[in-house]
Amino acid sequence: MSLLKHFMLSMVLYVFLFLSFTGCEKDSDNYTPGEIIDSTGLMGMPNSSWPCDGHDSRRSSQSPYNGPDDSTVAWIYDASPGYHAEDAISPVIDNEGNLYSMVWMSMIKLNSSGNLLWNVYIGYYLWTMPTLGEDGTVYATGYYYDPLYGRTNGGVVALDPAGNETLDYETEDQYDGGVSGAATIAPDGTIYLADGGGYLYAISPEGGTRWKYTTERRTASSPALTVEGTIITIDYNNIVYAINPNGTLKWQRQIDTDISYDMALDIDGTVYVGSENGIIALTADGNDLWQFPVAEGAWLRPAVGSDHTVVFGGNDGFVYALNPDGSEKWKYKTGDGLASTPTLDARGHVYIGSYDGFLYALTSEGELKWKYSLSIGSGQPTIGSDGTLYIGTNQGKIIAFKK
């Protein structure tokens, strides 16, 4: 064999090995640590009033619009007949005001007047808000349940605005697998999923696996993103993980108490998470910042206001507002434990459901504006650009409160 042929074969082998080990799809390898890529938490998603679980990729639950000042109901959509379900997930909202909600194993689309535009059977059990992509694609996450083996696997299904399937990505088939949290869309279009089998997946918009990171135990979180693009997730061993956009570990922190699997981030990267003992705050590097004790615990994800106020519901029935240093700002007593993460409007007013059956609207000083009897628990409220507030209930209804 000639030297030229040897050289050509060597070059082919080198290119093959290079592509095999680096991965052609890992566009997210090209990042600069510390560079701010998304200060809004909305890049990769449409310019709409509420495109994902927790409003934005930091899961702040802070709306830029004012919510309603009274409990006037605009309409009620009953999603329960024919769906064999009790729960209707509070909707996300696209840039035309259309609503997307999960009901049992289907996704539904309503217009802003509450009229059904379509419903599509997904095939997964769906327990969280969908996520809207920048091009209007809507992503539904869920899991399969086998009567004999329990949860096995799941994944993400993408639909275009007309309800046509454009992507069906399945996670690895294993015991206790599947996706319980929402998908997270990065500015470059990467889709992040936290899977019950103990993996954080990074998926390309076309459905290729860019990487997956193994956690010590299963996770059910909706991953959150810092402004630099670091992915934050939590597993059932009470470990908080910070993962770089290329899939490498930035830091992890073992918490010495049982914590929630969902978190909210401030714009400076501070991590807030509920626990059996109250709210825990970690710095952007995973170090202790402060803890606020609640005797009966606070399991639900807190909200973080644009003024850095932290608002959350405790199992003791109080809605709490904390200053950025962890000191108490105010608290308001409801009739039972809180049922949802609070939603904050542009004024800092708080909307939150309680297991006493009421939806509460509070001012930024913790005073009652109004309350509405839902007669049952509810999901997190969402706010449209016209100030309409939407909420899904455990009776399969979606209720719109007009501003």
Secondary structure, DSSP 8 states (H G I E B T S, - for coil): --HHHHHHHHHHHHHHHHHHHH-TT-GGG---TT--S-SSS-TTS-SSSB-STTSSTT---B-SS---SS--EEEEEE--TTTT-S-----EE-TTS-EEEEETTEEEEE-TTS-EEEEEE-SSB--S--EE-TTS-EEEEEEEEETTTEEEEEEEEEE-TTS-EEEEEE----TT-S--S--EE-TTS-EEEEETTTEEEEE-TTS-EEEEEE-SS------EE-TT--EEEE-TTSEEEEE-TTS-EEEEEE-SS-EEEEEEE-TT--EEEEETTEEEEE-TTS-EEEEEE-TT-B-S--EE-TT--EEEE-TTSEEEEE-TTS-EEEEEE-SS-B-S--EE-TT--EEEEBTTSEEEEE-TTS-EEEEEE-SS-B---EE-TTS-EEEEBTTSEEEEE--
